[in-house]
């Protein structure tokens, strides 16, 4: 059992310095409604890729509002194996499970 720790995280910035791969491994990465500033989607995706190593499960809940949200989802699906765990069509919300694709 590990003690929970809260740290500042800026998408795509200082990841290796602040969260060295040799020190940190995550079983789960939880992300909820993180697709909102469309200029930051590439750093967000880079951050997801950085933290999600083989064996990590990304659980991502998001309200899909714009075409760019779906474009981001397509990028995620190209990098990760994804499964829709729940879908709420009335509110355009999806809950996805993603794992790193094996080469």
Biopython code that builds the backbone (N, CA, C, O; Angstrom):
import numpy as np
from Bio.PDB.StructureBuilder import StructureBuilder

atoms = [
    (1, "UNK", "N", (0.852, -1.173, 0.000)),
    (1, "UNK", "CA", (0.000, 0.000, 0.000)),
    (1, "UNK", "C", (0.896, 1.233, 0.000)),
    (1, "UNK", "O", (1.857, 1.328, 0.763)),
    (2, "UNK", "N", (0.558, 2.162, -0.865)),
    (2, "UNK", "CA", (1.313, 3.408, -0.965)),
    (2, "UNK", "C", (0.478, 4.564, -0.445)),
    (2, "UNK", "O", (-0.739, 4.604, -0.623)),
    (3, "UNK", "N", (1.147, 5.493, 0.193)),
    (3, "UNK", "CA", (0.477, 6.687, 0.688)),
    (3, "UNK", "C", (0.135, 7.588, -0.498)),
    (3, "UNK", "O", (1.005, 7.871, -1.321)),
    (4, "UNK", "N", (-1.113, 8.043, -0.602)),
    (4, "UNK", "CA", (-1.478, 8.943, -1.701)),
    (4, "UNK", "C", (-0.663, 10.238, -1.628)),
    (4, "UNK", "O", (-0.293, 10.706, -0.551)),
    (5, "UNK", "N", (-0.404, 10.785, -2.789)),
    (5, "UNK", "CA", (0.380, 12.010, -2.876)),
    (5, "UNK", "C", (-0.268, 12.928, -3.905)),
    (5, "UNK", "O", (-0.668, 12.478, -4.979)),
    (6, "UNK", "N", (-0.368, 14.191, -3.582)),
    (6, "UNK", "CA", (-0.939, 15.174, -4.495)),
    (6, "UNK", "C", (0.190, 16.081, -4.963)),
    (6, "UNK", "O", (0.960, 16.600, -4.154)),
    (7, "UNK", "N", (0.281, 16.268, -6.276)),
    (7, "UNK", "CA", (1.342, 17.094, -6.849)),
    (7, "UNK", "C", (0.758, 17.940, -7.974)),
    (7, "UNK", "O", (-0.222, 17.562, -8.616)),
    (8, "UNK", "N", (1.380, 19.087, -8.195)),
    (8, "UNK", "CA", (1.010, 19.947, -9.316)),
    (8, "UNK", "C", (1.413, 19.261, -10.619)),
    (8, "UNK", "O", (2.490, 18.672, -10.711)),
    (9, "UNK", "N", (0.551, 19.342, -11.612)),
    (9, "UNK", "CA", (0.834, 18.756, -12.917)),
    (9, "UNK", "C", (0.384, 19.734, -13.997)),
    (9, "UNK", "O", (-0.790, 20.093, -14.077)),
    (10, "UNK", "N", (1.329, 20.154, -14.818)),
    (10, "UNK", "CA", (1.020, 20.970, -15.991)),
    (10, "UNK", "C", (1.209, 20.058, -17.193)),
    (10, "UNK", "O", (2.295, 19.517, -17.398)),
    (11, "UNK", "N", (0.158, 19.883, -17.989)),
    (11, "UNK", "CA", (0.207, 18.935, -19.098)),
    (11, "UNK", "C", (1.419, 19.181, -19.982)),
    (11, "UNK", "O", (1.638, 20.284, -20.483)),
    (12, "UNK", "N", (2.199, 18.123, -20.159)),
    (12, "UNK", "CA", (3.323, 18.155, -21.080)),
    (12, "UNK", "C", (4.561, 18.873, -20.570)),
    (12, "UNK", "O", (5.560, 18.935, -21.286)),
    (13, "UNK", "N", (4.532, 19.416, -19.362)),
    (13, "UNK", "CA", (5.670, 20.188, -18.860)),
    (13, "UNK", "C", (6.339, 19.494, -17.678)),
    (13, "UNK", "O", (5.673, 19.088, -16.727)),
    (14, "UNK", "N", (7.658, 19.365, -17.749)),
    (14, "UNK", "CA", (8.453, 18.862, -16.636)),
    (14, "UNK", "C", (8.100, 17.467, -16.170)),
    (14, "UNK", "O", (8.325, 17.129, -15.008)),
    (15, "UNK", "N", (7.554, 16.655, -17.049)),
    (15, "UNK", "CA", (7.084, 15.334, -16.625)),
    (15, "UNK", "C", (8.220, 14.471, -16.096)),
    (15, "UNK", "O", (8.114, 13.907, -15.008)),
    (16, "UNK", "N", (9.298, 14.364, -16.850)),
    (16, "UNK", "CA", (10.397, 13.499, -16.426)),
    (16, "UNK", "C", (11.098, 14.047, -15.185)),
    (16, "UNK", "O", (11.578, 13.274, -14.356)),
    (17, "UNK", "N", (11.159, 15.358, -15.050)),
    (17, "UNK", "CA", (11.795, 15.952, -13.877)),
    (17, "UNK", "C", (10.934, 15.765, -12.624)),
    (17, "UNK", "O", (11.446, 15.410, -11.563)),
    (18, "UNK", "N", (9.642, 16.001, -12.750)),
    (18, "UNK", "CA", (8.744, 15.954, -11.596)),
    (18, "UNK", "C", (8.205, 14.557, -11.293)),
    (18, "UNK", "O", (7.852, 14.258, -10.152)),
    (19, "UNK", "N", (8.143, 13.710, -12.310)),
    (19, "UNK", "CA", (7.597, 12.357, -12.159)),
    (19, "UNK", "C", (8.501, 11.362, -12.887)),
    (19, "UNK", "O", (8.091, 10.791, -13.897)),
    (20, "UNK", "N", (9.733, 11.143, -12.390)),
    (20, "UNK", "CA", (10.669, 10.271, -13.108)),
    (20, "UNK", "C", (10.128, 8.848, -13.256)),
    (20, "UNK", "O", (9.583, 8.271, -12.316)),
    (21, "UNK", "N", (10.291, 8.309, -14.445)),
    (21, "UNK", "CA", (9.798, 6.963, -14.753)),
    (21, "UNK", "C", (10.409, 5.933, -13.805)),
    (21, "UNK", "O", (9.755, 4.952, -13.451)),
    (22, "UNK", "N", (11.648, 6.148, -13.398)),
    (22, "UNK", "CA", (12.315, 5.190, -12.513)),
    (22, "UNK", "C", (11.685, 5.155, -11.119)),
    (22, "UNK", "O", (11.846, 4.172, -10.396)),
    (23, "UNK", "N", (10.974, 6.211, -10.738)),
    (23, "UNK", "CA", (10.392, 6.310, -9.400)),
    (23, "UNK", "C", (8.899, 6.016, -9.386)),
    (23, "UNK", "O", (8.388, 5.414, -8.441)),
    (24, "UNK", "N", (8.209, 6.435, -10.423)),
    (24, "UNK", "CA", (6.750, 6.380, -10.420)),
    (24, "UNK", "C", (6.221, 5.359, -11.420)),
    (24, "UNK", "O", (6.666, 5.299, -12.566)),
    (25, "UNK", "N", (5.255, 4.555, -10.960)),
    (25, "UNK", "CA", (4.482, 3.671, -11.838)),
    (25, "UNK", "C", (3.035, 3.763, -11.363)),
    (25, "UNK", "O", (2.761, 3.744, -10.163)),
    (26, "UNK", "N", (2.137, 3.861, -12.299)),
    (26, "UNK", "CA", (0.730, 4.036, -11.956)),
    (26, "UNK", "C", (-0.081, 2.845, -12.445)),
    (26, "UNK", "O", (0.003, 2.454, -13.609)),
    (27, "UNK", "N", (-0.872, 2.274, -11.532)),
    (27, "UNK", "CA", (-1.793, 1.207, -11.914)),
    (27, "UNK", "C", (-3.001, 1.802, -12.634)),
    (27, "UNK", "O", (-3.513, 1.232, -13.597)),
    (28, "UNK", "N", (-3.440, 2.954, -12.147)),
    (28, "UNK", "CA", (-4.592, 3.635, -12.731)),
    (28, "UNK", "C", (-4.285, 5.118, -12.898)),
    (28, "UNK", "O", (-3.626, 5.729, -12.056)),
    (29, "UNK", "N", (-4.768, 5.680, -13.986)),
    (29, "UNK", "CA", (-4.766, 7.118, -14.198)),
    (29, "UNK", "C", (-6.223, 7.504, -14.411)),
    (29, "UNK", "O", (-6.887, 6.976, -15.303)),
    (30, "UNK", "N", (-6.714, 8.420, -13.598)),
    (30, "UNK", "CA", (-8.102, 8.860, -13.691)),
    (30, "UNK", "C", (-8.137, 10.252, -14.296)),
    (30, "UNK", "O", (-7.424, 11.149, -13.846)),
    (31, "UNK", "N", (-8.955, 10.431, -15.302)),
    (31, "UNK", "CA", (-9.089, 11.734, -15.959)),
    (31, "UNK", "C", (-10.573, 11.988, -16.176)),
    (31, "UNK", "O", (-11.278, 11.148, -16.735)),
    (32, "UNK", "N", (-11.035, 13.127, -15.740)),
    (32, "UNK", "CA", (-12.437, 13.444, -15.920)),
    (32, "UNK", "C", (-12.599, 14.867, -16.442)),
    (32, "UNK", "O", (-12.087, 15.820, -15.855)),
    (33, "UNK", "N", (-13.308, 14.992, -17.536)),
    (33, "UNK", "CA", (-13.605, 16.269, -18.185)),
    (33, "UNK", "C", (-12.348, 17.119, -18.368)),
    (33, "UNK", "O", (-12.330, 18.302, -18.026)),
    (34, "UNK", "N", (-11.296, 16.497, -18.913)),
    (34, "UNK", "CA", (-10.011, 17.182, -19.106)),
    (34, "UNK", "C", (-9.874, 17.802, -20.491)),
    (34, "UNK", "O", (-8.913, 18.528, -20.746)),
    (35, "UNK", "N", (-10.807, 17.532, -21.380)),
    (35, "UNK", "CA", (-10.742, 18.083, -22.737)),
    (35, "UNK", "C", (-11.599, 19.346, -22.765)),
    (35, "UNK", "O", (-12.790, 19.301, -23.070)),
    (36, "UNK", "N", (-10.966, 20.470, -22.439)),
    (36, "UNK", "CA", (-11.720, 21.724, -22.427)),
    (36, "UNK", "C", (-10.952, 22.867, -23.063)),
    (36, "UNK", "O", (-11.573, 23.752, -23.653)),
    (37, "UNK", "N", (-9.639, 22.890, -22.971)),
    (37, "UNK", "CA", (-8.838, 23.947, -23.597)),
    (37, "UNK", "C", (-8.195, 23.330, -24.830)),
    (37, "UNK", "O", (-7.180, 22.641, -24.728)),
    (38, "UNK", "N", (-8.774, 23.573, -25.978)),
    (38, "UNK", "CA", (-8.387, 22.830, -27.173)),
    (38, "UNK", "C", (-6.971, 23.115, -27.640)),
    (38, "UNK", "O", (-6.417, 22.328, -28.408)),
    (39, "UNK", "N", (-6.372, 24.200, -27.210)),
    (39, "UNK", "CA", (-4.976, 24.466, -27.517)),
    (39, "UNK", "C", (-4.019, 23.601, -26.720)),
    (39, "UNK", "O", (-2.829, 23.537, -27.032)),
    (40, "UNK", "N", (-4.531, 22.932, -25.690)),
    (40, "UNK", "CA", (-3.686, 22.108, -24.820)),
    (40, "UNK", "C", (-3.875, 20.613, -25.049)),
    (40, "UNK", "O", (-3.405, 19.809, -24.245)),
    (41, "UNK", "N", (-4.545, 20.226, -26.119)),
    (41, "UNK", "CA", (-4.832, 18.802, -26.315)),
    (41, "UNK", "C", (-3.587, 17.983, -26.634)),
    (41, "UNK", "O", (-3.469, 16.849, -26.170)),
    (42, "UNK", "N", (-2.661, 18.525, -27.410)),
    (42, "UNK", "CA", (-1.432, 17.770, -27.690)),
    (42, "UNK", "C", (-0.620, 17.549, -26.414)),
    (42, "UNK", "O", (-0.158, 16.431, -26.188)),
    (43, "UNK", "N", (-0.422, 18.578, -25.562)),
    (43, "UNK", "CA", (0.265, 18.319, -24.294)),
    (43, "UNK", "C", (-0.511, 17.353, -23.392)),
    (43, "UNK", "O", (0.099, 16.565, -22.669)),
    (44, "UNK", "N", (-1.845, 17.404, -23.427)),
    (44, "UNK", "CA", (-2.642, 16.458, -22.645)),
    (44, "UNK", "C", (-2.385, 15.036, -23.119)),
    (44, "UNK", "O", (-2.172, 14.141, -22.301)),
    (45, "UNK", "N", (-2.402, 14.818, -24.422)),
    (45, "UNK", "CA", (-2.156, 13.479, -24.956)),
    (45, "UNK", "C", (-0.745, 13.013, -24.604)),
    (45, "UNK", "O", (-0.553, 11.854, -24.236)),
    (46, "UNK", "N", (0.233, 13.895, -24.713)),
    (46, "UNK", "CA", (1.611, 13.540, -24.347)),
    (46, "UNK", "C", (1.690, 13.150, -22.872)),
    (46, "UNK", "O", (2.440, 12.242, -22.510)),
    (47, "UNK", "N", (0.931, 13.822, -22.029)),
    (47, "UNK", "CA", (0.910, 13.510, -20.597)),
    (47, "UNK", "C", (0.261, 12.156, -20.353)),
    (47, "UNK", "O", (0.755, 11.370, -19.544)),
    (48, "UNK", "N", (-0.838, 11.874, -21.042)),
    (48, "UNK", "CA", (-1.480, 10.562, -20.917)),
    (48, "UNK", "C", (-0.513, 9.453, -21.320)),
    (48, "UNK", "O", (-0.395, 8.440, -20.630)),
    (49, "UNK", "N", (0.171, 9.648, -22.431)),
    (49, "UNK", "CA", (1.127, 8.644, -22.917)),
    (49, "UNK", "C", (2.260, 8.476, -21.911)),
    (49, "UNK", "O", (2.692, 7.352, -21.651)),
    (50, "UNK", "N", (2.743, 9.568, -21.347)),
    (50, "UNK", "CA", (3.853, 9.507, -20.396)),
    (50, "UNK", "C", (3.482, 8.678, -19.167)),
    (50, "UNK", "O", (4.268, 7.836, -18.732)),
    (51, "UNK", "N", (2.302, 8.905, -18.608)),
    (51, "UNK", "CA", (1.912, 8.228, -17.377)),
    (51, "UNK", "C", (1.390, 6.813, -17.596)),
    (51, "UNK", "O", (1.435, 6.000, -16.673)),
    (52, "UNK", "N", (0.907, 6.502, -18.768)),
    (52, "UNK", "CA", (0.301, 5.191, -19.031)),
    (52, "UNK", "C", (1.321, 4.266, -19.673)),
    (52, "UNK", "O", (1.563, 4.324, -20.879)),
    (53, "UNK", "N", (1.903, 3.426, -18.863)),
    (53, "UNK", "CA", (2.868, 2.426, -19.320)),
    (53, "UNK", "C", (2.145, 1.081, -19.395)),
    (53, "UNK", "O", (1.004, 0.974, -18.946)),
    (54, "UNK", "N", (2.789, 0.054, -19.955)),
    (54, "UNK", "CA", (2.144, -1.264, -19.948)),
    (54, "UNK", "C", (1.714, -1.641, -18.524)),
    (54, "UNK", "O", (2.500, -1.552, -17.580)),
    (55, "UNK", "N", (0.474, -2.056, -18.393)),
    (55, "UNK", "CA", (-0.075, -2.406, -17.090)),
    (55, "UNK", "C", (-0.888, -1.293, -16.452)),
    (55, "UNK", "O", (-1.589, -1.530, -15.468)),
    (56, "UNK", "N", (-0.809, -0.082, -16.992)),
    (56, "UNK", "CA", (-1.587, 1.045, -16.470)),
    (56, "UNK", "C", (-2.941, 1.086, -17.171)),
    (56, "UNK", "O", (-3.029, 0.886, -18.382)),
    (57, "UNK", "N", (-3.984, 1.344, -16.408)),
    (57, "UNK", "CA", (-5.327, 1.517, -16.958)),
    (57, "UNK", "C", (-5.701, 2.993, -16.837)),
    (57, "UNK", "O", (-5.672, 3.565, -15.747)),
    (58, "UNK", "N", (-6.049, 3.594, -17.958)),
    (58, "UNK", "CA", (-6.547, 4.968, -17.987)),
    (58, "UNK", "C", (-8.068, 4.904, -17.988)),
    (58, "UNK", "O", (-8.668, 4.299, -18.876)),
    (59, "UNK", "N", (-8.683, 5.520, -17.002)),
    (59, "UNK", "CA", (-10.139, 5.666, -16.966)),
    (59, "UNK", "C", (-10.430, 7.135, -17.232)),
    (59, "UNK", "O", (-10.030, 8.012, -16.466)),
    (60, "UNK", "N", (-11.131, 7.389, -18.330)),
    (60, "UNK", "CA", (-11.341, 8.759, -18.792)),
    (60, "UNK", "C", (-12.826, 8.995, -19.017)),
    (60, "UNK", "O", (-13.456, 8.326, -19.835)),
    (61, "UNK", "N", (-13.378, 9.956, -18.281)),
    (61, "UNK", "CA", (-14.772, 10.365, -18.462)),
    (61, "UNK", "C", (-14.770, 11.760, -19.067)),
    (61, "UNK", "O", (-14.040, 12.643, -18.618)),
    (62, "UNK", "N", (-15.590, 11.946, -20.084)),
    (62, "UNK", "CA", (-15.579, 13.244, -20.753)),
    (62, "UNK", "C", (-16.923, 13.547, -21.396)),
    (62, "UNK", "O", (-17.595, 12.661, -21.925)),
    (63, "UNK", "N", (-17.295, 14.811, -21.338)),
    (63, "UNK", "CA", (-18.467, 15.291, -22.077)),
    (63, "UNK", "C", (-17.957, 15.788, -23.422)),
    (63, "UNK", "O", (-17.113, 16.682, -23.480)),
    (64, "UNK", "N", (-18.461, 15.216, -24.486)),
    (64, "UNK", "CA", (-18.021, 15.557, -25.835)),
    (64, "UNK", "C", (-18.927, 16.652, -26.382)),
    (64, "UNK", "O", (-20.113, 16.434, -26.632)),
    (65, "UNK", "N", (-18.336, 17.848, -26.563)),
    (65, "UNK", "CA", (-19.104, 19.022, -26.944)),
    (65, "UNK", "C", (-18.842, 19.472, -28.373)),
    (65, "UNK", "O", (-19.752, 19.936, -29.061)),
    (66, "UNK", "N", (-17.598, 19.333, -28.818)),
    (66, "UNK", "CA", (-17.175, 19.915, -30.095)),
    (66, "UNK", "C", (-16.522, 18.858, -30.974)),
    (66, "UNK", "O", (-16.143, 17.789, -30.495)),
    (67, "UNK", "N", (-16.395, 19.158, -32.253)),
    (67, "UNK", "CA", (-15.741, 18.215, -33.171)),
    (67, "UNK", "C", (-14.300, 17.958, -32.750)),
    (67, "UNK", "O", (-13.788, 16.858, -32.958)),
    (68, "UNK", "N", (-13.636, 18.951, -32.162)),
    (68, "UNK", "CA", (-12.251, 18.746, -31.712)),
    (68, "UNK", "C", (-12.173, 17.731, -30.577)),
    (68, "UNK", "O", (-11.146, 17.072, -30.415)),
    (69, "UNK", "N", (-13.237, 17.592, -29.790)),
    (69, "UNK", "CA", (-13.268, 16.564, -28.747)),
    (69, "UNK", "C", (-13.210, 15.177, -29.380)),
    (69, "UNK", "O", (-12.501, 14.292, -28.901)),
    (70, "UNK", "N", (-13.964, 15.002, -30.457)),
    (70, "UNK", "CA", (-13.974, 13.709, -31.148)),
    (70, "UNK", "C", (-12.667, 13.466, -31.896)),
    (70, "UNK", "O", (-12.226, 12.323, -32.015)),
    (71, "UNK", "N", (-12.052, 14.522, -32.397)),
    (71, "UNK", "CA", (-10.738, 14.381, -33.036)),
    (71, "UNK", "C", (-9.703, 13.937, -32.008)),
    (71, "UNK", "O", (-8.844, 13.107, -32.308)),
    (72, "UNK", "N", (-9.782, 14.485, -30.801)),
    (72, "UNK", "CA", (-8.879, 14.071, -29.731)),
    (72, "UNK", "C", (-9.132, 12.608, -29.375)),
    (72, "UNK", "O", (-8.184, 11.845, -29.184)),
    (73, "UNK", "N", (-10.394, 12.213, -29.283)),
    (73, "UNK", "CA", (-10.731, 10.815, -29.005)),
    (73, "UNK", "C", (-10.121, 9.901, -30.063)),
    (73, "UNK", "O", (-9.611, 8.830, -29.732)),
    (74, "UNK", "N", (-10.167, 10.305, -31.315)),
    (74, "UNK", "CA", (-9.576, 9.502, -32.394)),
    (74, "UNK", "C", (-8.069, 9.339, -32.183)),
    (74, "UNK", "O", (-7.529, 8.254, -32.394)),
    (75, "UNK", "N", (-7.397, 10.400, -31.773)),
    (75, "UNK", "CA", (-5.958, 10.310, -31.488)),
    (75, "UNK", "C", (-5.691, 9.351, -30.336)),
    (75, "UNK", "O", (-4.756, 8.551, -30.385)),
    (76, "UNK", "N", (-6.519, 9.438, -29.301)),
    (76, "UNK", "CA", (-6.379, 8.527, -28.159)),
    (76, "UNK", "C", (-6.546, 7.084, -28.626)),
    (76, "UNK", "O", (-5.773, 6.210, -28.234)),
    (77, "UNK", "N", (-7.547, 6.835, -29.455)),
    (77, "UNK", "CA", (-7.810, 5.474, -29.946)),
    (77, "UNK", "C", (-6.692, 4.953, -30.843)),
    (77, "UNK", "O", (-6.509, 3.741, -30.951)),
    (78, "UNK", "N", (-5.943, 5.841, -31.483)),
    (78, "UNK", "CA", (-4.814, 5.416, -32.309)),
    (78, "UNK", "C", (-3.614, 4.998, -31.473)),
    (78, "UNK", "O", (-2.762, 4.246, -31.947)),
    (79, "UNK", "N", (-3.538, 5.474, -30.242)),
    (79, "UNK", "CA", (-2.398, 5.177, -29.373)),
    (79, "UNK", "C", (-2.731, 4.092, -28.357)),
    (79, "UNK", "O", (-1.878, 3.272, -28.018)),
    (80, "UNK", "N", (-3.962, 4.087, -27.875)),
    (80, "UNK", "CA", (-4.383, 3.176, -26.815)),
    (80, "UNK", "C", (-5.423, 2.187, -27.335)),
    (80, "UNK", "O", (-6.138, 2.466, -28.296)),
    (81, "UNK", "N", (-5.493, 1.030, -26.686)),
    (81, "UNK", "CA", (-6.642, 0.141, -26.852)),
    (81, "UNK", "C", (-7.746, 0.747, -25.994)),
    (81, "UNK", "O", (-7.559, 0.951, -24.794)),
    (82, "UNK", "N", (-8.875, 1.032, -26.592)),
    (82, "UNK", "CA", (-9.942, 1.700, -25.847)),
    (82, "UNK", "C", (-11.228, 0.889, -25.862)),
    (82, "UNK", "O", (-11.550, 0.202, -26.832)),
    (83, "UNK", "N", (-11.941, 0.992, -24.764)),
    (83, "UNK", "CA", (-13.247, 0.368, -24.611)),
    (83, "UNK", "C", (-14.177, 1.392, -23.988)),
    (83, "UNK", "O", (-13.816, 2.046, -23.009)),
    (84, "UNK", "N", (-15.360, 1.535, -24.540)),
    (84, "UNK", "CA", (-16.361, 2.404, -23.917)),
    (84, "UNK", "C", (-17.030, 1.598, -22.810)),
    (84, "UNK", "O", (-17.674, 0.582, -23.073)),
    (85, "UNK", "N", (-16.874, 2.058, -21.570)),
    (85, "UNK", "CA", (-17.468, 1.372, -20.424)),
    (85, "UNK", "C", (-18.901, 1.825, -20.183)),
    (85, "UNK", "O", (-19.741, 1.042, -19.738)),
    (86, "UNK", "N", (-19.174, 3.082, -20.476)),
    (86, "UNK", "CA", (-20.525, 3.623, -20.293)),
    (86, "UNK", "C", (-20.688, 4.801, -21.239)),
    (86, "UNK", "O", (-19.732, 5.508, -21.559)),
    (87, "UNK", "N", (-21.924, 4.990, -21.674)),
    (87, "UNK", "CA", (-22.224, 6.082, -22.588)),
    (87, "UNK", "C", (-23.569, 6.673, -22.193)),
    (87, "UNK", "O", (-24.534, 5.948, -21.951)),
    (88, "UNK", "N", (-23.617, 7.990, -22.131)),
    (88, "UNK", "CA", (-24.826, 8.695, -21.744)),
    (88, "UNK", "C", (-25.186, 9.659, -22.872)),
    (88, "UNK", "O", (-24.810, 10.830, -22.826)),
    (89, "UNK", "N", (-25.913, 9.178, -23.886)),
    (89, "UNK", "CA", (-26.178, 9.967, -25.093)),
    (89, "UNK", "C", (-26.894, 11.292, -24.838)),
    (89, "UNK", "O", (-26.638, 12.272, -25.538)),
    (90, "UNK", "N", (-27.777, 11.337, -23.856)),
    (90, "UNK", "CA", (-28.513, 12.580, -23.598)),
    (90, "UNK", "C", (-27.589, 13.728, -23.208)),
    (90, "UNK", "O", (-27.888, 14.895, -23.464)),
    (91, "UNK", "N", (-26.460, 13.385, -22.586)),
    (91, "UNK", "CA", (-25.525, 14.428, -22.149)),
    (91, "UNK", "C", (-24.190, 14.365, -22.888)),
    (91, "UNK", "O", (-23.268, 15.113, -22.563)),
    (92, "UNK", "N", (-24.078, 13.478, -23.882)),
    (92, "UNK", "CA", (-22.839, 13.327, -24.668)),
    (92, "UNK", "C", (-21.632, 12.978, -23.811)),
    (92, "UNK", "O", (-20.517, 13.403, -24.112)),
    (93, "UNK", "N", (-21.840, 12.212, -22.751)),
    (93, "UNK", "CA", (-20.759, 11.805, -21.857)),
    (93, "UNK", "C", (-20.402, 10.355, -22.143)),
    (93, "UNK", "O", (-21.271, 9.503, -22.328)),
    (94, "UNK", "N", (-19.092, 10.100, -22.173)),
    (94, "UNK", "CA", (-18.587, 8.742, -22.346)),
    (94, "UNK", "C", (-17.589, 8.458, -21.238)),
    (94, "UNK", "O", (-16.847, 9.347, -20.821)),
    (95, "UNK", "N", (-17.570, 7.222, -20.764)),
    (95, "UNK", "CA", (-16.544, 6.729, -19.852)),
    (95, "UNK", "C", (-15.763, 5.676, -20.614)),
    (95, "UNK", "O", (-16.322, 4.676, -21.065)),
    (96, "UNK", "N", (-14.464, 5.909, -20.753)),
    (96, "UNK", "CA", (-13.617, 5.006, -21.526)),
    (96, "UNK", "C", (-12.529, 4.392, -20.661)),
    (96, "UNK", "O", (-12.048, 5.002, -19.705)),
    (97, "UNK", "N", (-12.161, 3.192, -21.014)),
    (97, "UNK", "CA", (-11.012, 2.508, -20.428)),
    (97, "UNK", "C", (-9.980, 2.407, -21.541)),
    (97, "UNK", "O", (-10.303, 2.014, -22.662)),
    (98, "UNK", "N", (-8.740, 2.762, -21.228)),
    (98, "UNK", "CA", (-7.685, 2.725, -22.240)),
    (98, "UNK", "C", (-6.430, 2.097, -21.654)),
    (98, "UNK", "O", (-6.078, 2.330, -20.497)),
    (99, "UNK", "N", (-5.764, 1.295, -22.478)),
    (99, "UNK", "CA", (-4.473, 0.713, -22.113)),
    (99, "UNK", "C", (-3.527, 0.892, -23.290)),
    (99, "UNK", "O", (-3.953, 1.005, -24.440)),
    (100, "UNK", "N", (-2.243, 0.914, -22.981)),
    (100, "UNK", "CA", (-1.228, 1.117, -24.011)),
    (100, "UNK", "C", (-1.259, -0.047, -24.992)),
    (100, "UNK", "O", (-1.330, -1.208, -24.590)),
    (101, "UNK", "N", (-1.207, 0.269, -26.269)),
    (101, "UNK", "CA", (-1.116, -0.774, -27.300)),
    (101, "UNK", "C", (0.246, -1.442, -27.223)),
    (101, "UNK", "O", (1.264, -0.775, -27.038)),
    (102, "UNK", "N", (0.261, -2.745, -27.364)),
    (102, "UNK", "CA", (1.530, -3.472, -27.406)),
    (102, "UNK", "C", (2.032, -3.470, -28.836)),
    (102, "UNK", "O", (1.270, -3.708, -29.773)),
    (103, "UNK", "N", (3.307, -3.202, -28.997)),
    (103, "UNK", "CA", (3.902, -3.167, -30.354)),
    (103, "UNK", "C", (4.069, -4.547, -30.917)),
    (103, "UNK", "O", (4.551, -4.702, -32.039)),
]
sb = StructureBuilder()
sb.init_structure("model")
sb.init_model(0)
sb.init_chain("A")
sb.init_seg("    ")
for serial, (resi, resn, name, xyz) in enumerate(atoms, 1):
    if name == "N":
        sb.init_residue(resn, " ", resi, " ")
    sb.init_atom(name, np.array(xyz, "f"), 0.0, 1.0, " ", f" {name:<3s}", serial, name[0])
structure = sb.get_structure()
